[in-house]
Amino acid sequence: MIEYGGLLQPSFLRVTGVEVSMPDIDMQTMTVPKRMGAVYYGYEMGGRTVSLDVTLVKQPYRTLEDIERELASWLFPFNSGSDNPFSDLQRLYLDDNQDRYLMVRVSNTVSIKDLVTAGEGTIEFFSPSSFYFDTMEIYDTRTLTSTGSTSNNLTYNGSYDVYPYEITVTMDATVSGFTIRNDAFSKGLTINKTMNAGDVLTIYPDKREVYINGVYSMKYLVIGSRFPILLANRQNTFITTLASGKCEIKSKIIYL
């Protein structure tokens, strides 16, 4: 069974074929005048496309209107707690492995009425990420102690298959602003706002969003800020201006 947006496929929908594309590859090269060939800078991996070949099996007690409404609700889930309720990426679990999922949205123009009338068709999803995500989540909480300086370092071991998706910082005292960055980069994420003891700053690196006490707070993000990330196969040190407080990093395992 296919699960999308937290719901199993409708009972009248039969999946007859599943195809997941390999990630798109973009080679990073530069041609230098008067030099043969090109300089290679590595490559970037793009997203994946998931195609579902489906057949509709109409139950005798269901009307086409009922089927159309249920199918639309499944393909276009609504998240009432989001600022973009119809555009948030949703988890897609495929038959082959229920322990991992892709973050996707419907990408093709699905004519539900044509699908219902013809009885078969193709539904396409697009995943901006190259990776599958594991259902297992990793939590790491560090308590920061004042060192008498303006910074505090947190060390995390990064690998190609682990990345932070939520960073929560709880303030122990009033601060006029907050910055966190990976020491490998010159720029970090800076919040230009006074926060009091007990205030909670939540950073979502994958969604590029910041919340303070549960309130969407991107307006306090300094222009040019860079969201924290874990670099592959190295020890990562996060430098923060918070002298004391608690920092929790949640991460996931990912696969190609």
Secondary structure, 3 states (H helix, E strand, C coil): CCEECCEECCCCEEEEEEEECCCCEEEEEECCCCCCCCEEEEEEECCEEEEEEEEECCCCCCCHHHHHHHHHHHHCCCCCCCCCCCCCCEEEECCCCCCEEEEEEECCCCCHHHHHHHCEEEEEEEECCCCEEEEEEEEEEEEECCCCCCCEEEEEEECCCEEEEEEEEEECCCECCEEEEECCCCCCEEECCCECCCCEEEEECCCCEEEECCEECHHHECCCCCCCCCCCCEEEEEEECCCCEEEEEEEEEEEC
